[in-house]
Amino acid sequence: MNRTGSVLKLHLRDKFMWLYLPWIILSSSFIVNIVIGSMVDETIYSGGLSSIFIFMLVAGTIVLSQTFPFAIGFSIRRTDFYTGTLVMAGLIGALTSILLLILGAIESATNGWGGNLRFFTLPYLNDGTLIEQFIIFFILLVHMFMLGFAIASIHRRYGRTGMFAFFIISFLVISIASFLLTYNSWWLDMFEWFGRHTAFELALWMALPIVVYMLVSYGLLRRSSVN
């Protein structure tokens, strides 16, 4: 636990990236939407909230290169670094989810910030209870972070060759899946399947790839070199 705490302290040395930068990015998008919302009469449903989820993907990719060699240089075990990083991502995900719920409540109470703007409360995504909304946000944030972390682990283990292989394989898988969906006329069935499930139910399904990302990144980090 002490070693995991050391990793948390290591990450918290970069408070700007973990605590400030995502909200600076989100606030910039929010301000732009507020200005636009003040110029029109109809309700605006913004997609600006996605910026904080994209940031978590980026954070997952860069945190490994920034802190992994430093941590290993201070004799922190790879397992402890991995565990501490996951705990950090979970804490940030939980804190961010709570703040998003608070901002959503303020948005609802002020009728869209006085300008009919829906930035933090979106149809379908926020249809469930507060607990369900928290879980949705939390899983989405952790999913994006772990996806980025797994991709960075591939690069750490196999370098540019591994990244080229990863993107080529990903492209082929997506292309084949798209072909099969089109050839068998499954697109409508797929969208109907999504439509039969709530955002909360779909978020629970996303826990499965998170486990895969965790296993992949852990296995790769154990065999990664430190340059």
N, C-alpha and C positions, 0 to 999 in steps of 0.2 A: 504493500500500500504506500509506503514511503517513497519507493521508486516511481510508482505511478504519480504520486504527488509531485515529484521532481519534474516529471514530464509535463504535468499541468502548469507548473511554474515556468517551465521553458516556453510553453506556448503563450502564456499570459504576458511574457515579456514583449510580445508583439500585440499589444492591446489595440493598436490602430487597425490592424487587419481583422482581428476577431470581433471587436466591439464597435468600432467607429465606422470603418469603411463601408460595410454593408448598409448601414443606415444613412450614410451620406449619399450613396448611390440611390437608395430607395426614396430618400427625401427629395432628391433632384427630380426624379420621375414624378413624385407626388406634386411638387410645386408646379411643374409644367402642366399637369392635368388640372390642377386647381385653376390656373390661369385660363386654360381652354374652357373649363366648366363654367367660368364666370361670363364667358362670351356667348353661350348658347342657353336655350331655354329647356331643352329636353334632357332627360337623365343620361349621363355618360357612364358606360361600364368600361373601365380601363383595364388593360392588361399589364399595367406597370408593376403590379405586385410580383410578377414573374422575375423581376430583376434580382430580388433577394434570393430566389431559388437558383438562378443562374450563378450568382455570386458564390453560393455554397459549392457548386460544381467546380468553379475556378479555385476556390479555397482548398478543396480537396486535392487538386492537382499540384498546387504550389507549396503546400505545407510540408510535403515530403522532401522536396528538394531543399527547402530552407532550413529545416530542423533536423532531418535524419542524420546527415553526416556530423553535425554539431553534437547531437545526443550520443552517437556511437563514440565520438572522440572523447566524451566525458564518461566512458565506460558504462553507459546506460544500456541494458540488454535490449535486444530487438523486440522481445516479447513485451517488456515494460513500455518501450516507446509506442508500440502498437496499441497496447491497452490504454495508455494515457491519452493517446490521440483520439481513440474512440470515445473515451469518457469526455474529453474536451468537446468533441463534435456533438455528443449527446446533450451536454450542458448548454451549449450555444443553441442547439436546436430547440430545447425546452424553453430557454429564455426568450428566444425569438418568437416562438409560437405564442407564448403568453402576451408579449407585447403586441403581436398582430391581433390577438383577440381583444385586447384593450382598445386599440385603435379602431377596430371594427365596431366596438360598442359605442365609441365616441362618434363615429361616422353615422351610425344608425340614430343616435340621440339628436344629432344636429341636422338630420335630414340631408345627408350627403355634404357636410361641411357648409351648409347654407347655399350650395350651388348645384344640388342634384348630382353630385359626383359619387360613384360607387367604385372606390379604389381598394378598400380592405374587405368589403362585403360583396361577394359576387354570387349570382344565382348558381345553384347546384353545388358549388364548392362550399358554401356556408349554409346549406339547408339543414344540417343536423343540429344536435345539441352542442353546447359549449365543449363538453368532453369530446364529442366526436370531431368537432372542428379542431380542437387542440391536437388530437391524434393525427388528423389529416395533415395539418401543417408540420407536425413533428416528423412524421414518416417521410413526407416529401423532402424536407430539409436534409434529413439524415441520408435518404436515398441519393440525393444529388451529391452530397459530400462524399459518400462512400464510392459512388461511381467515379468521381474525379480521383479519389484516393487509389482505387483499383487501377485506373489508367496510368496514374503516376508510378504505381508499383511495377507495372509492365515495363515502363521506360527505365526505371531504376534497375530492373533485373536484366533486361535484354537490350536496352539502348534504342537507337533509332531503328535498327532492324526489327526489333520486337514491335515498335509502334507502327511501322509500315505493314507488318504482317497483321497486326490487330485491326487496322483500318481496312485493309483489303478483305479480311475475313468478315468483318462487320458489314462491309458493302455487299459482299456476296450473299450473306445471310438475309439482309434486308431485300435485296433484289429477288432472290428466290422466293422469299415469303410473299413479296408483292406480286410476283408472277403467279404463284399458286392461288392467292386470293382472287386475282383477276380471272384466271383460267377457270376456276371452279365457281365463280360468281359468289364468293363468300364475303365480299365487302359489306353488303347490306346486313348479312347475318352477324358480322362482327360488330357493326355499329348498333344493331338491335341488342346484342348481348351487353354492350357497354351501357345502353340506355335503360336496361332492366336493373342495373345496379346503382346504388348511391355512391357519392364520392367517398364516403367512409368505407364502404365495402371494397371499392377499388383500391383505396389506400392500404387496406389490410393485405390485399394481394401483393402490393409492392414490398411487403416485408420479406417475401421470398427472394427476390433478387438482391436485397440488402445482405441477406445471409450469404449468398453466392459471392458478392463483392468482398465481404469480410474474409471468407475462406481463401479466395484468390489472393487478396492483398497480403494476408498473413503468410501464406505459403511462399509468395514471391519475396517478401521482405526477409524471411529467414535465410534466403539464399542470395540476397543482393550484396553486391560489393559496395564499398564506401570510397568514393573518389575524392 
